[in-house]
Amino acid sequence: MANLTAIELVYEKFGNPTDVIHMKERKVPELGKDDVMVRMLAAPINPADINTIQGKYPVKINLPSIPGNEGVGLVEKVGKDVQKLSPGQKVIIIKPGQGTWRNLAVFNKDVLKLVPDQLGLAEAATLTVNPCTAYRMLSDFKPVREKCQVVIQNGANSACGQCVIQLCKTWNIPNVNIVRDRPEINALKDFLINLGATHVLTEKELKSTDIFKNKVINKPVLALNCVGGMNARQMIKHLNHSASMITFGGMSKKPVTIPTPAFIFKNLSFFGFWMTAWQEKATKRDKDKMWLEIINYMCEKKLHASANKLVKFDSYKEALSNSLTSQGFTGCKYILDFGSKN
């Protein structure tokens, strides 16, 4: 192993990813007794990755740093005390901040999880952020799964939004999905309905819809907000008494403003959610239960990765540049391909 060299993406200062990220080679370190050498197959570029490189994400980073919080790879070699993993097995990285944007890495065994060979490449690479975020928000705040209560969400065509829709379909949860208007809106609506959306409305349509007043669908008891601003306020208007809103993003970069009657007369509750914080506090049992259920859904083709484009590792600048702008109506995500055969 002394002659093995890894190719890594590294940044020494915060800034525009296309300016500060560069590729370099580094000797692969020796394996400790609890370490595993992994040959990476694929790793996604998430908004959180971009924000971290820009220095805008609320996580302390020691520079220089290798970006990447998610990824899938194959075990190459294990340390002498590693018992549950062996060469050739497929693993995902389950703890953020490990630096997955490299073709060969040494990780502690505790940040890896064995996954089935039949799990798709994109599904495995993107498993730990968006599917888990959707799962927890639908599980931890209101009993929508048990009681088949209505959920409403904005940013419904995002990667997380698509996971919410698919889980709602699997769990028989009626759902209302809000998206921004665009020239190809009918194609987007068809796409989301085929995923499992009950209703899809534009932001403008949400303001005047009568589907709740006319009891086409019950008022939502759970709202998932990743946009903020006026769109979040419009969702609040349609919520049922004692409903909850969960904010997990702020795509509009505008604050969530809550009218006073929402507290006094509707008894609404408002929460924030951050998957990283949940991971830090959750028990191993809760994590394992969630991952097992999500992996089973993926293997059963009930839960798919959002639309994505594989980009060869040496074309990383193209992927970074395109990730800085909105590309396509399905929440397209770029995934670095380290030379997998999948």
C-alpha positions in Angstrom: 0.0 0.0 0.0 3.0 2.3 0.3 2.9 3.1 -3.4 -0.9 3.9 -3.6 -1.8 7.4 -4.5 -5.2 9.1 -4.2 -6.5 11.8 -6.4 -8.4 14.4 -4.4 -10.3 17.6 -4.7 -9.0 20.1 -2.1 -9.5 23.7 -1.1 -7.2 25.8 1.1 -9.5 28.9 1.4 -13.2 29.6 1.2 -14.6 31.1 -2.0 -16.2 30.4 -5.3 -15.9 26.6 -5.8 -14.7 26.9 -9.4 -11.9 29.2 -8.2 -10.7 27.5 -4.9 -11.1 23.8 -5.7 -8.2 22.1 -7.3 -7.1 18.5 -7.9 -4.0 17.1 -6.3 -2.4 13.7 -5.6 -1.6 12.4 -2.2 -0.1 9.2 -0.8 -2.7 7.0 0.8 -2.1 6.7 4.5 -1.4 3.4 6.2 -4.5 1.6 7.6 -5.0 1.7 11.3 -6.5 -1.3 13.1 -10.1 0.1 12.8 -9.7 1.7 9.3 -11.1 0.7 5.9 -9.6 1.6 2.5 -12.4 2.5 0.1 -12.3 3.0 -3.7 -15.0 5.6 -4.3 -17.5 4.9 -7.1 -19.5 8.1 -6.9 -20.2 11.2 -4.8 -22.8 13.9 -5.3 -22.5 17.6 -5.2 -25.1 18.9 -2.8 -26.1 22.6 -2.1 -24.5 22.1 1.4 -21.2 21.1 -0.2 -21.2 24.3 -2.3 -22.2 26.4 0.7 -19.4 24.8 2.8 -16.8 25.6 0.2 -18.1 29.2 0.1 -17.7 29.4 3.9 -21.5 30.0 4.3 -22.5 26.7 6.0 -22.8 26.5 9.8 -20.1 23.8 10.2 -16.6 24.5 11.4 -14.1 23.4 8.7 -10.4 23.1 9.2 -8.5 24.0 6.0 -7.2 22.6 3.8 -10.2 20.3 3.4 -11.6 17.7 1.0 -15.3 18.4 0.2 -18.1 15.9 0.0 -20.5 14.5 2.6 -22.0 11.6 0.8 -20.8 8.8 -1.5 -20.6 5.1 -2.3 -17.5 3.0 -2.8 -16.1 -0.5 -2.7 -14.0 -1.8 0.2 -10.4 -2.4 -0.9 -8.7 -3.4 2.3 -9.6 -3.5 6.0 -7.6 -3.0 9.3 -6.9 -6.0 11.5 -9.8 -5.2 14.0 -12.4 -4.7 11.3 -14.7 -7.7 11.4 -18.0 -6.8 9.5 -16.5 -5.5 6.3 -14.4 -7.2 3.7 -12.9 -6.4 0.3 -15.4 -6.1 -2.6 -18.3 -5.0 -0.5 -20.3 -1.9 -1.4 -20.4 0.8 1.4 -21.8 4.3 1.9 -20.4 7.0 4.0 -22.9 7.8 6.8 -21.2 10.6 8.7 -20.8 14.1 7.1 -17.5 15.8 6.8 -15.4 12.8 5.7 -14.3 14.2 2.4 -15.8 12.0 -0.3 -14.5 13.9 -3.4 -11.5 11.6 -3.9 -11.0 8.3 -5.7 -9.3 6.4 -2.9 -9.8 7.1 0.8 -9.2 5.6 4.3 -12.1 5.9 6.6 -12.8 4.7 10.2 -15.1 1.7 10.1 -17.7 3.5 12.1 -18.5 6.0 9.3 -19.3 3.3 6.8 -22.4 1.2 6.2 -22.6 -2.0 4.2 -25.3 -1.8 1.5 -26.7 -4.4 -1.0 -25.0 -4.9 -4.3 -28.3 -4.3 -6.1 -28.7 -0.8 -4.7 -28.4 1.6 -7.6 -25.3 3.8 -7.9 -27.1 7.1 -7.7 -29.4 5.9 -4.9 -26.4 4.7 -2.8 -24.4 7.8 -3.5 -27.3 10.1 -2.4 -28.9 8.1 0.3 -27.9 9.8 3.5 -29.1 13.4 3.0 -32.3 14.0 1.0 -34.1 10.6 1.5 -33.3 10.7 5.2 -34.4 14.3 5.5 -37.7 13.5 3.9 -38.1 10.4 6.0 -37.5 12.2 9.3 -39.7 15.2 8.5 -42.6 12.9 7.6 -42.0 10.8 10.7 -41.1 13.1 13.6 -43.6 15.9 13.8 -47.1 14.7 13.0 -48.6 11.2 12.7 -49.3 11.7 8.9 -48.1 8.2 8.1 -50.3 6.5 10.7 -53.4 8.7 10.0 -53.0 9.4 6.3 -53.1 13.1 7.0 -52.4 15.7 4.3 -48.9 17.1 3.8 -48.1 20.3 1.8 -44.6 21.3 0.7 -42.9 23.9 -1.4 -39.8 23.4 -3.6 -41.5 20.1 -4.5 -39.3 19.5 -7.5 -36.1 19.6 -5.4 -34.2 16.5 -4.7 -35.7 16.4 -1.1 -39.1 17.3 -2.5 -39.1 14.3 -4.9 -38.2 12.0 -1.9 -41.1 13.4 0.1 -43.5 12.7 -2.8 -42.3 9.1 -3.3 -42.5 8.4 0.5 -46.0 9.9 0.6 -47.0 7.6 -2.2 -45.5 4.5 -0.5 -47.2 5.5 2.8 -50.5 6.5 1.3 -50.2 10.1 2.5 -52.2 12.7 0.5 -49.9 15.5 -0.6 -50.0 19.0 -2.1 -46.9 20.2 -3.9 -46.0 23.8 -4.7 -43.5 24.7 -7.5 -42.5 27.9 -9.2 -44.1 28.7 -12.5 -42.0 28.1 -15.7 -42.5 27.6 -19.4 -42.5 23.8 -19.0 -44.9 23.7 -16.1 -47.2 21.1 -17.5 -44.3 18.7 -18.0 -43.1 19.3 -14.5 -46.6 18.7 -13.1 -46.9 15.4 -15.0 -43.5 14.4 -13.8 -44.4 15.0 -10.1 -47.8 13.4 -10.4 -46.1 10.3 -12.0 -43.8 10.2 -8.9 -46.9 10.1 -6.6 -48.0 13.7 -6.1 -51.7 14.1 -5.3 -51.9 17.8 -6.4 -49.3 20.1 -7.9 -49.9 23.9 -7.8 -47.8 26.8 -8.9 -47.1 29.6 -6.3 -49.6 31.7 -8.1 -52.2 28.9 -8.1 -51.7 28.4 -4.3 -52.9 31.9 -3.6 -56.3 31.3 -5.2 -56.9 27.6 -4.9 -60.2 26.3 -3.6 -59.2 22.7 -3.2 -59.3 23.0 0.6 -62.4 25.2 0.8 -64.3 22.8 -1.5 -63.0 19.8 0.4 -61.3 18.3 -2.7 -58.6 17.4 -0.1 -58.4 18.0 3.6 -56.4 20.9 5.0 -52.8 19.9 5.6 -51.6 19.2 9.1 -47.9 19.3 8.1 -46.1 21.8 5.9 -42.5 21.4 4.7 -40.8 24.7 3.8 -37.5 25.0 2.0 -38.3 28.3 0.3 -39.4 30.9 2.9 -40.7 34.3 2.1 -44.2 34.9 0.8 -44.6 31.3 -0.4 -44.2 30.0 3.1 -46.8 32.5 4.3 -49.2 31.4 1.7 -48.9 27.8 2.9 -49.6 28.9 6.4 -53.0 30.3 5.3 -54.1 26.8 4.2 -53.0 24.8 7.2 -55.4 23.0 9.5 -55.8 24.0 13.1 -52.9 22.8 15.3 -50.8 22.0 12.2 -47.0 22.3 12.1 -44.6 23.8 9.7 -41.1 22.5 9.4 -38.5 24.8 7.8 -35.4 23.1 6.4 -34.1 25.5 3.8 -34.4 29.1 2.6 -34.1 29.0 -1.2 -35.8 32.5 -1.6 -33.3 34.0 0.9 -36.3 35.8 2.4 -37.4 35.3 6.1 -40.3 33.2 7.2 -42.9 35.7 8.6 -45.6 34.3 10.7 -48.9 36.3 11.2 -50.0 36.6 14.8 -53.4 34.8 14.2 -51.5 31.7 13.2 -50.4 31.4 16.8 -53.5 32.7 18.6 -56.4 31.4 16.6 -54.9 28.4 14.7 -52.5 27.2 17.3 -49.9 26.5 14.7 -46.4 25.2 15.6 -43.2 26.1 13.8 -39.9 24.1 13.8 -36.6 23.9 12.1 -34.9 20.7 10.9 -31.3 20.0 10.1 -30.3 16.4 9.2 -26.8 16.9 10.5 -28.1 17.8 14.0 -30.5 14.8 14.0 -27.6 12.5 13.1 -25.5 13.7 16.0 -28.3 13.1 18.6 -30.1 10.0 17.2 -29.5 6.5 18.6 -27.9 3.8 16.5 -31.2 1.9 16.6 -33.1 4.8 15.1 -30.5 5.3 12.4 -30.4 1.7 11.5 -34.2 1.4 11.3 -34.4 4.4 9.0 -31.6 3.3 6.7 -32.9 -0.2 6.4 -36.4 1.0 5.4 -35.0 3.5 2.9 -32.7 0.9 1.4 -35.5 -1.6 1.1 -37.7 1.0 -0.7 -34.8 1.8 -3.1 -34.2 -1.9 -3.9 -37.9 -2.4 -4.4 -37.9 0.6 -6.9 -40.3 2.5 -4.7 -37.8 5.3 -4.0 -35.5 6.6 -6.8 -32.7 9.2 -6.7 -33.7 12.5 -8.2 -32.7 13.2 -11.8 -29.0 13.4 -12.0 -26.0 13.6 -14.3 -22.9 11.6 -13.8 -19.8 13.7 -14.5 -16.3 12.2 -14.8 -14.0 13.1 -12.0 -11.6 15.1 -14.1 -14.6 17.2 -15.3 -15.3 18.4 -11.8 -15.1 22.1 -12.8 -18.0 21.6 -15.2 -20.0 19.9 -12.5 -19.2 22.6 -9.9 -20.0 25.4 -12.4 -23.4 23.9 -13.3 -24.2 23.2 -9.7 -24.1 26.9 -9.0 -27.1 27.6 -11.2 -30.5 26.0 -11.4 -30.4 23.3 -14.1 -33.7 21.6 -15.3 -37.1 21.2 -13.7 -36.5 17.9 -11.9 -33.9 19.2 -9.4 -31.0 17.8 -11.4 -28.0 16.9 -9.2 -24.5 16.3 -10.4 -22.7 13.2 -9.2 -18.9 12.8 -9.6 -18.1 9.5 -11.2 -14.7 8.0 -10.2 -14.7 5.5 -12.9 -17.4 3.1 -11.8 -18.7 0.4 -14.2 -22.3 0.7 -13.0 
